[in-house]
Amino acid sequence: MSPNNPSLPWHKRPSLFSHIQNHLDENGQLTKEGRELPDEERVNEGKPLRFAAGALDGIFGHHVGPEDTEKEATRLAGLIKIIAEQNSLDEKVELYQLLQQDGLVGLIDPTLQKMLEAELPIEPYLHNFARWLAFECPDRGPVKLGIAILGLIQSPEDMDRILTLGKHEEFTLFAAVALTNAAEDPEQQLWQLAQFVDGWGKIHIVERLSGTHNPEIKKWLLREGYKNSIMYEYLAYTCAENGELKKELSQSVVEKDLLRGAGDIIEALINGGPAENMDDYADGAEAVSLYVSHMKRQTDYELRDFLVLNCIQRFLQRDEPQWGWRAKNGWTEDLKANLLIDLHQIQALPHWRELVLQAQSSEDELQQWWASSVARILDRSGKM
């Protein structure tokens, strides 16, 4: 694409796409070795703190308000316009050097908007340039812009390779946007990609699946969709609302995997945090009541269940002024009292002590942690 000039910022450096492609296992999952991108040292040089893949884009997108990016977006769009019209190497170098700073997440949308307004020609230069950025560049900033432009161009033939890039959390957000814009079946593509990520990338994907009408995806939201390595609290409300948790729990008989998912989601909603919580969930009181009713009829409890039930109990016992207006969401005094009676009965069952003793001798560290937590609660209540 360019002269073989050692002074060019991308000269003879391996592409990030090839790095990711070469580090996928037989199941298409990114290996541990593949998670560290070749440009890692350059990106983090002189920085006292390193962020997880996709973290900066995720944090910026969720917690940082919009800033005045007009000047920067105008500059980027202006360079892209010259490249689209003239294929100028000087502008490519200038753009590339700007993109190496990798502060794109707040600039992408206004830059793409300016490109749309300018009605740039896709052929003969822009499409190939975007492909080069996405699939041949050795730095993450240019790759992100390349993915974004390919999504804007709506190029279905590039989606398979964009899906590959999206398996690395650093690029999942940009891949998700491109797939939404250009894939022939974006929901299926996004759902497929969600199976390969569990950090910020999964958060971004699930948020984009929130309007789904696909019953299989809805089921997945309540069983697996909320799970991520950042905080369950980010996705608990999204999955409860869009997976129709209350409706699913309204069935007379429910599967154990739904109850496990419901428990995790309810606990995350009660804990609250960076996203919507139980007070935002209009169906919260009914969903919790249905969950407890199902748990009363269970015979194969796990220690994790006890901790969720105890979390609900502590929530109901909080002395908070919010209970007054929570009544509009169904949290009446009668409901609270009845739930507390049911929770006490379940937690008083003798087999919790047996489960603790079994788990304490387990080699599974998570089981040991659950056992220790449950044992402390039972000790305080005199049941251990």
Secondary structure by P-SEA (a helix, b strand, c coil): cccccccccccccccaaaaaaaaccccccccccccccccccccccccccccccaaaaaaaacccccccaaaaaaaaaaaaaaaaccccaaaaaaaaaaaccccccccaaaaaaaaaaacccccccaaaaaaaaccccccaaaaaaaaaaaaaaccccaaaaaaaaacccccaaaaaaaaacccccaaaaaaaaaaccccaaaaaaaaaacccccaaaaaaaacccccccccccccaaaaaaaaccccccccccccaaaaaaaaaaaaaaaacccccccccccaaaaaaaaaaaaaaacccccaaaaaaaaaaaaaaacccccccccccccccaaaaaaaaaaaaaaaaccaaaaaaaaaaacccaaaaaaaaaaaaaaaaaccc
